[in-house]
Amino acid sequence: MNFKSLLVRATSGLVYIAIVIGCVLWGSIPLAFMAAAFAALAIVEFEKITKELSKATVPTLLLDIAGGLCLAFNWMLYPLFIWVFVLICRLTLELYIKSPTPLANMAKSMMSQLYIALPLGIMSTMGQWWGTHLILAIFCMIWLNDTGAFIVGSLLGKHRLFERISPKKSWEGFFGGLCFNLIAGALFSNLWADFFGLYGLWQWLVMGVVVTLFATWGDLVESLIKRTLHIKDSGNLIPGHGGILDRIDSLLFVMPAVFIYVCFLKVI
């Protein structure tokens, strides 16, 4: 990678990080709008990369996007009821468009809602219920996991983690990301406990394990999708990084997992 490409990649990455941190720290409403924007952009990307399997029409794509927007604001309750209605309309519309691949069309629409939009809706709900500082901590752990996996994997990686899907990932990189997140969890529980929440050391250490595990699975699942479709990136929205799906693939698995984990902590 030449200097110009590296500069473009670094700049676009910093802009993306700044947008995320700005929206998260601004409050739960900006976070919800960010989730909605991510959902809409990712659904459009998903349609583009899967058009060879089945091609959406303008009305079906608009309904998919509308469903994603409803899920992004599902904590308001009314959008959740609207989302159910949108799904019914989307399935009913398949009766009238006379597509040769109706089952593939409906399956792709459902996947765009459950795989992409629902986890982003969970993220905005968590921001409303438990505060956006927790969301910032999760983003930090995802980024630290990527950083640790890249550094340790590049230096020590020998044993392939999932060679069939992602030949470059290694077990050494996985444990490198895990170590970074365990350190982050210890710091969050001690140095910045008041900022990130009143969780104890062991809760944050388990959080680090949860984020590392599900971030890895999320990345591998998107790699499986891209390998199946014979593409390198989901898009080119973020120069040097690919599309929005390439940036949030880990997030889509981490948010539901953390939601369940925090609900468990609230109960015990």
C-alpha positions, 0 to 999 in steps of 0.5 A, spaced: 500 500 500 503 506 497 503 512 502 497 516 498 492 510 499 495 509 506 493 517 507 486 516 504 485 510 508 487 513 515 483 519 513 477 516 512 477 511 518 478 517 522 472 521 519 468 515 520 470 514 528 469 521 529 462 521 526 461 515 531 464 518 537 460 525 536 453 521 535 454 517 541 456 522 545 451 527 543 446 523 546 441 517 544 437 521 539 443 522 535 445 515 536 438 513 533 439 517 527 446 514 526 443 507 527 437 509 522 443 512 517 447 506 517 441 501 516 439 505 510 446 505 507 447 498 509 440 495 506 442 499 499 449 496 499 446 489 501 441 489 495 447 491 490 451 486 492 446 480 492 442 483 485 445 477 482 441 472 486 434 476 486 433 483 484 429 488 488 424 493 485 424 500 487 418 499 491 421 493 495 427 496 496 423 502 499 419 498 504 426 494 506 429 501 507 422 503 511 423 497 515 430 498 517 428 506 519 422 503 523 427 498 527 432 504 528 427 508 532 423 501 535 424 504 542 419 509 541 414 503 540 410 506 535 415 505 529 415 497 532 408 496 530 409 500 523 415 495 522 410 489 522 405 493 518 411 494 513 413 487 513 406 485 511 406 490 505 413 487 503 411 480 503 404 482 500 407 486 494 411 480 492 404 477 489 404 483 484 411 484 482 411 477 478 418 476 479 421 469 477 425 469 484 419 470 489 422 466 495 429 469 494 426 476 494 422 475 500 428 471 504 433 477 502 428 482 505 427 478 511 435 478 512 436 485 511 431 486 516 434 481 521 441 481 519 442 488 518 436 493 521 435 489 528 441 489 531 442 497 529 435 498 532 437 494 539 443 499 539 439 505 539 434 502 544 440 500 549 442 507 548 435 510 550 435 505 556 442 504 559 445 511 556 450 512 550 456 511 554 455 504 554 455 504 547 461 508 546 465 502 550 462 497 546 465 501 539 471 502 543 472 494 544 470 492 537 476 497 535 481 495 540 479 487 538 480 489 530 487 493 532 489 487 537 488 482 532 491 485 526 497 487 530 498 480 534 496 476 528 501 480 523 507 479 528 505 472 530 500 469 526 501 462 524 495 458 526 489 459 521 482 461 525 477 459 519 481 458 513 476 456 509 472 463 510 478 468 512 485 465 510 488 471 513 485 470 520 489 467 526 488 464 533 494 468 535 490 474 532 484 472 536 487 472 542 491 478 541 484 482 540 481 478 546 487 481 550 486 488 548 479 487 550 481 484 557 485 490 558 480 495 556 475 492 561 480 492 567 481 500 565 473 501 564 472 498 571 477 502 575 479 508 571 473 510 568 467 507 572 463 513 573 463 515 565 462 508 562 457 505 568 457 502 575 459 495 572 465 491 576 471 488 574 469 481 572 462 484 569 467 488 564 472 482 563 466 478 561 464 484 556 471 483 553 470 476 552 463 477 549 465 483 544 471 479 542 467 472 540 461 475 537 465 481 533 469 475 530 463 471 528 460 477 525 466 479 521 467 471 519 459 471 517 460 477 512 466 474 509 462 468 508 457 472 504 462 476 500 466 470 499 459 466 496 458 472 492 465 473 489 466 480 492 472 483 496 468 489 499 461 490 500 461 497 497 466 503 496 462 508 501 469 509 505 475 510 501 480 504 503 475 501 508 470 498 503 462 499 504 458 501 511 457 493 511 464 492 512 465 497 517 459 494 522 459 487 520 462 486 527 457 491 530 451 487 528 453 481 532 456 484 538 450 489 539 445 483 540 450 479 544 451 485 549 444 486 550 442 479 552 448 480 557 447 486 560 439 484 561 442 478 565 446 483 569 440 487 570 436 481 573 442 477 577 
